[in-house]
Amino acid sequence: MSIRGKAAIVGFSELPHRRSYPGRHFMGMYAEATANAIADAGIRKEDINGIVAEPPFGLPSLGFAYDFAEYIGLQPNFATALNENAATFIAVAAAAINAGYADTVLCINGAGPVSSTPGMYAPAPDHVDPQFVEPFGPVVAANGWYAQIARRHTWEYGTTDFQRARVAADQRFNAQGNENAFFSGQPANEEDILNSRLVADPLHLLECVMPAQGAAATIVTTPERAKTLRNPPVYLLGAAQHNFRAEHGVDWVDRITTSPAVVSAKNAFAMAGLGPRDMDMAQIYDCYTITVMITLEDSGFFPKGESGPFYAQHDTKWSGDFPVNTGGGQLSNGQSTAGTTQVVEAVRQLMGRAENHQVPNHDLCFVNT
């Protein structure tokens, strides 16, 4: 059963991405983003009868959607908490609407203090395999894993440091038009990226996502309801998910330069009846520069291994020939909302509300988180 065109995003909100929100609790930040999204959509809080939520990284998801519903004074018909990234929220909301579980769904996530006491944050879960990884020494968490991926991509396809730096530089340019981006007002070019210190060879500091805090929310509803509201509806035309065995690491995958997008993008495009060439822009999850390059390859925007030449020859700024991460992505916003950065920016662009970084042609957008 397809969910093509069965749901639409009608409102959104995004708190500014900051290194920290001193004195705040993440539940209050979630509530603020929720109230702003409700106001943006032009609906009442009581109109929401579904919630898809994700707690900050490190907190358990079990029961979180119910806890947040109680916190904001709702008793929804449908509530679920996910530990997935934000595009999945929209797909789950659309599926719930299509199944009749709810007709207006709030999607919410973010990152922030879990206590009003300074320095109190959720502990990071340990995903390192104790039998096959730990005996070989520390890999410096994700930095080390993605450094291995970047190095392997260079070995297989000849990808250069400059080509990876172009990813970060173009996104930093895009962030200058996005007032919510952490690095808005701090431009950087390819030379700046390559002159930043090495974190895990070959990855430089400005190729790596910065932890941040914030919250973001979207409102998803039926196509019929969407037509009666103030904002231009953003319809979900296709969605898919695919999982490899490895969640955090490279020790269980067959090819570390291939991502699950090789399956999920194909299936999402098939549901939509569209292809990569139909897209006006792309919003791609970007924990590291190499992530963007591999995801675009695996999603079919160009052949495998050609992301380096593509970035060398094309302009992915919001004003360029193929815009990517038009609000700066996580590399220039900070990683506070686990991919909702990409979803919110897609909605902003498709509604024609990006102002200082509006893509001229903005009918169709591909989102991967």
N, C-alpha and C positions, 0 to 999 in steps of 0.2 A: 504494500500500500504506500503510495507516494504522499508526501506532505507538501508537494509543490503548490505554492500559492495559497496554502490553507491557513496561513497566519502572517501577521505584519507587525513590525516594530513601529510604535506610534509616539514614543517619548524616550528620552535618555537624560542622564546626568552623570557628570564626572567631577569629583573633587580634584583640585590641583595636586599634581604629583610632587611630594616633598620627601626629603630625607626622613623627617619625623614629624609627628603631630604631638608635641609635648602637652601633657595634661588631658589628652583626649583618650577615650576608650573606643575600640573599634566598633562596638555596637552602636554608639552614638554617631560615628561616622557613616555606618551603613544606613542608619535612620535618616541622616541628613541627605544622603544621595537618593534614598527612596522618595523622600518628600519632594525633592527637586525634580525627579523624573515624573512623579505624579502630576506636579504642576505643569511641567513641560508638555505632557500629553493632554492636559485639560480634562482630567477625570477626577473622581473622588477616591480617597483611600478605600472606601467601602466597595468600590467597583472591582477591586482586586480579589479574585477568589482562587488564585494559584500562586505559589512561590517556588522558585528554583534558586537555591542559595549555596554559597561556598564559604566556609569559615576561613580565616587567615591560615596561611601555611603552618602546619604543625599542630593545629587543633583538630580534634576528631570531628568528622562530619555527622556521626550518628545523632539524630535528634536536633541538629542545628537549625534546620528550616522551621521546626515547630517552636524552638526557643525564640527565633527572630520574629516569627509571626506574633507570638505573645508579647514580645518587647514593643512592637509597633501597634498592638491592639487589633490584630486580625485573627479570624478563625477561618482559614481558607479550606476549600473543598479538596485541594491538591497541594501537597507540599513535599519537596524532596531536596536533599542536600547532596551535592556532587563534589568529588575531588578531581574534577576534570577542568579543562580550560573553557573559556567563555563562549566560543562558538557552539560548544556542546549544550550550553544552557539554552540557547535560542532554539536548537533542534529539539530538545526535550520539551520546552514550552510549547512549541508548535505541535509536537506529537500529542501532548496532553490536551491541547485545544481541539485537535482533530479527533481525538478519542472521546471528547465530550466531558472530560474530567474538570475542565475549567474553561472560561472564555476570556479572561484577562489575567495575564501572568506577569508577576514581577520577577526579574532576574537580577541578582545582586551578589557582588563579591568585592574583595579588597584586601588591604593589609593595614594593620595598625596596632597600637599597644593593646595587649590583652589584660592589662591592669593599669590603674591610675598611678601606680607606683613606678617612678622612673626606672628604666632598665629592665622591666619585667616584660618578657616576650615569650611567645610559644617556643618550646624546644623543637629543633629541627629533627624529624624522624630519621632513623638510620636505615638507608637503603643499600648499604654496601654489603655484598655477599661475604659472610664471615669465613667461608671455606675456600673460595676460589679467587677472591680479590684481596682481602686484608693481609694474607701472608706475604704479598708482594710489595707492601708498603703503601703509604698514602698517595692518592692521585689528585689531591687538592680539589676534591669534590667535582662539581660540574666543569670547572675551569680545565682540569686535566683531561676529562673525557672529551670535551669539545676541541681541545688542542690536538688530541689524537685524531679526531675526525678531520680537522682542518689540514693536518699534516698528511693524512692519507689521501685527501682530495687533491692536494698538490702533487703527490706522488703519482696518482692515477691519471690526473687530467691537466697537470701543469698550472693549476691556479696559483696566482701570485699574491703577495702581500698587498700590493697596490690595488688589485681587483677587489680583495676583501675590504680594504679601506674605503673604496668607493661606496660600498654599501652604507657604512657608518656616516660618511661625509654627506651623501645625498639626504640621508634621513635627518642629519643635524640641520641641513638647510631647511628641510620641511618643518622642523620644530620651531623655526624662527617666526612662523606665522601662527603658532599654537600657544596661546597664553597659559594653558594648563601644563605644558611641558616643563620639566625640571630645567632643561638646558635651553629654554627660550631666552634669547638675549646673549647666548654664548656660542657663537658660530665656530665651526671647526672644519678644516679641509682635510684632504687625504694626507698631506704632510703632517698635520697636527695629530691625526690618528696614528700614523706610523712612528711619530716621535714620542707618543705616550709609552710608558714603561711596559716591558713584557710582563705578562701575568703568568702565562704558561705557553712557552714557545710552540707555535708561532703567533699566538694571540696576544694583542696589545690591550692595555687597559680600556681604551675607548672602543674596542671591539666586543667588550663584555658588558652585559646588562648590570645596572646599578640597583641594588635593593632600595626600595622606596616604600612610602606609605600613601594611602589614599583609598577611595572607594568609588565604585561606578555602578549604575543601575540602568536597566532598560525595561520598557513596558511592551509586552507582546499581547496582541488580541486577535479577534477574528477579522477576516476581510470586511465583513459587513459593518462591524463596529468601527473599524479603521476609517471607513469612508465618511463617517459622521464627525470625526475629530479634526482638530485644528492643523495638525502637521501632515505633510505628504506621507502616505504610508510607505514603508520600506518592506516589500514582500520577500519572504524566504522562498526561493525558487528551487533550491536543492541543498541537501545536507547528507553527510556520511561520516563515519568514524571507522578507523582501523587501528589495531594495536599490535605492536611487536611485543616480544617477551620482556625486553628490557624497559624499565620505567626510568631508572636513573643509572645510567652506565652504558658501557659498550661491550660488556663481556658476554652477552647472550645473543647478540645479533649476528646474522650471517655476513652482512656487508654494512660497515659502519658509515658508508657514504650514501646509503639509501634510507629514506624515511618512510613512515607509514602513509605519508601523503601519496605515495605511488599507487595505493589502492583507494584511499578515501577520496582524493580529488577526482579520480576517474568515475567513481560511483556518484559523487555529488553532481558532476557535470552531466552524467547520464540522466539523473533525475530531473535536472533543470532543462534538458534538451539543448544545452549550450556547450561551448568549448572555450579553451583559454583565449583564442583569438577574438572572442566576443566581448571580453572583459575590458572595461575602461581603466581599471586600476586594480591593485591587489594590496591587501593588508595581511602581512605575513608575520607569524610569531617569530620574534627576534631576540632570543636570549643571547645569541652570538651572531656575528656577521655570517659565519659559515652556515648557520641554520637557515637564513633567508635564501642563500644561494641554492642549497640542496633542496629546500622545499619548492622553490620555483621550478627547478629541474624536474622533480618527481611529480609535480602537478601538471606538467606538460606544456609549460610556457616556452620551453626550448629543449633540445635534446640533452640527454644526460651528459654531464661534464662540460657543458657550454655556458655555465653561468658566469665564469670568469670573463670570457670574450664578450658576453652580453653586457656586463657591467662596464667593460672597457669602451664599448662602442655606443652605448645607449645612455639616455638621461632618465633616471628614475625619480627625479624631483617632482613635486606636485605639478609643476609647469612643463615637465618633460614629455618625451614621446611614449613612455609607459610608467606612470606614477606607481611607486611602491612605498607603503608606510607613510602616507601623506601627512600625518600629524607628527612624524618623528619616530614612531614606533617606540618600543620599550628602551631601545638603546639611547634615545634622547628624552624620553619621558621618565624613565625609571620603572622598575618592575614592582608595581603596587597592586595590580588587578589581574595578573595571570591571564593575559590575553583579552580582557575586556577593553583594553586600550585599542586593540585592532577593531573590535566590534563597534565601539562607540565612534571611532573615526570613520568607519564605513557608513554608519547611519548618518553622521554629520555631513559627509560628502554627498550621499545619495539624496538627502533632504535639501541640499543646496545651501547649507548653513555653515560652511567652513570659512567664510569671510576671507581672511588674509592668505589662505592657502587653498582656495577652492579650485578643484580640478574642473576645467572647462566642460568636458564631456563626462557626465556623472550619472549614467543610467544603470550600469552594471558593475558590480564589485565582487571579487573573489576574496574570501576571508579564510585564513587558516590559523588556528590557535592550538 
